[in-house]
């Protein structure tokens, strides 16, 4: 489900709103390997399925930062801001990785738009998000993201 707003004034009205839940996406070994190649992080727990199977999680796990990077495509399923000239990721206030994402797991985002504040030329939004693991007791990531939208 996606919420679409047209312009900053409509975005301001969403402050405090639950944005809902994204669709599930699978975290494949191919995605993990591609991330490892892009970042140079080839630790065995991510990229060596045989060794990882005997490791502490019983399978390869996604990099925490891979899980974090998936916030953006998952978030764009939930909120579509039209009528602005520029959209930028401004950063993060908080991030934690309570549970590893094993290869083959499916994850999704649950998000709330907690704050919309004015900045020169636009607004900054604060989003509280949890990246859930299908069937998991704890989320893969909890975070507070900041984005800016300019008129």
Beta strands, then each sheet from edge to edge (+ up, - down):
strand 1: 3-6
strand 2: 17-21
strand 3: 25-26
strand 4: 79-82
strand 5: 86-96
strand 6: 106-119
strand 7: 122-133
strand 8: 141-150
sheet 1: 1+ 4+
sheet 2: 2+ 6- 3+
sheet 3: 2+ 6- 7+ 8- 5+
end
